[in-house]
Structure formats: structure tokens, C-alpha cells
Amino acid sequence: MSQESLVEIRDLNFTYDSRPVLTGINMTIPRGKVVAVMGISGCGKTTTLRLIGGQLKPTSGTVRVGGQVVHELDSDGLYKLRRRMGMLFQFGALFTDMSVYDNIAFQMREHTNLPEALIHDLVMLKLHAVGLRGAHRLMPAELSGGMARRVALARAIALDPMLMMYDEPFAGLDPISLAIIGELIRKLNDALGASSIIVTHDVQESLKIVDYVYFVSEGRIVAEGTAEDMKNSKVPYVHQFVWGEADGPVPFQYPSRPYGEELMASAVRRG
């Protein structure tokens, strides 16, 4: 494994029962970079994150994080590796019965023996980084969608992870919150010296902040490159996805017989 790479996925295949989900996936996540994994719903993006985090084991192939083959680790080794990962779940997934402060402090209390006074200073530092130090006493129900996502981001970076994973971080956000979260992802990645993987549908916002993109379709990587490469791609699927076109490899109409035939058949039945 290259010293410049934090995550390496090689010849990865994964099936649910007999249904292929990922086929022949090869990805490299360099240290210090922000990489996006894009594609339509059900193409295998979130499954890829779960394989990296060790929630799932590959059918074949390897996933290495920090030089370790994830699926070969025992429970203690996996727990130790996950301590160095941060995860921003879709819609934040804050603990609803804990305050903002306690949501951030949770990982520090779980994984360290730091005194409470130091935990307090670190929690306030993380909240300050996302602009919400003044909201530390609030409960999740009192937060707007954008604020909740920022609190979740502060929780994800609580232990200064080497790898950040984001599952649809822009979903459901207004344009202002969306831009703030995008900027925070980029700035925090650079400040921490971490690597980040973003699974997302939001093409335009993601292409502003990422260093590299993998496009996945039906469990296979169909294109990869820089943001500029993706904008100029001649691959029909990528072009349709990036520019949001109705016509292309991803059909607007659900498969059915020709509409004219259906109308004629209806007329015959009525007649």
C-alpha cells in the first residue's frame, strides 16, 4: 500500500445473497484529499462505506485502511481502527435525548480517559469550528436542519479522525446551509490533515470541494477523474448525471410497453 494512500480498495465484489451489489471495484483514497463517490440510488455507494467501516465483509477482494485489511481484523482491532474514523450519517443521526454538548462529548467519554474539564474545552473547540459554540446547551429538537448537520459534523471530528466518511451530507438542506456544510467539509479536512469520502447525489456542490470523483452505476465504476474531468465527460451516464438531464442512460419512464399500444388496448377493451 502506498504511503500516499489511506484507503485502497482492490478487485472488490459484494453480493447480498445471490444479488451482485458491487463488481470489480478499485478505488484509492489519498491522504489529505476529499473524494466523492457518486451515482443514483441503489448503485452501491453506501455499501462501499459500510465495507470500509467493517460493517460488511466483501465477497471477494480487499479493503485496506491505514495498511490494514479491514475484514481480517478481529473485534478489538476493528474497534481500534474505527476510533480513527469519523462518520457523518445521513440527516445527522444525533442522539435525541442528549444535548448538543453531550452529543459531542460522547465519543471522548467512550474512547478516552480524559478529565471532564479537558473534555469541556475540546467540545467547545469542536463546536466553535462549526460555528455553534453558543448552542451547546440546546437539544437536537431545538436545532434547524442545517444546525443539526453541523453538530453531527462536530461530533464526527471529535477525536480528530484520519478518515472522514459522509453519507449524503447535503440531503434536505437549504442552499445556505448546503454551502456552509460543503465549505466546512473542505476546511476541516485540510485542517485535520485527514482524508474524506463523500457519498452524494449533490453534484454541483460536491464538485466545488472535491479533489477526485468516482462514478458508480449498477455496482461498477463507470468513470473517474477530477471535477473538471466529470464536467467535460463524454460518458453518457456521467454527462446526464452531472447536468441533470431527463434523457439519457437513466430513463425517465419506468419500463412499460409503448404508450400507443396501451391506449389501443384500452380502446379495444372499452369497445
Beta strands, then each sheet from edge to edge (+ up, - down):
strand 1: 5-16
strand 2: 19-30
strand 3: 34-38
strand 4: 60-65
strand 5: 68-69
strand 6: 85-88
strand 7: 163-167
strand 8: 195-200
strand 9: 212-217
strand 10: 220-225
sheet 1: 2+ 1- 4+ 5-
sheet 2: 6+ 7+ 8+ 3+ 9+ 10-
end
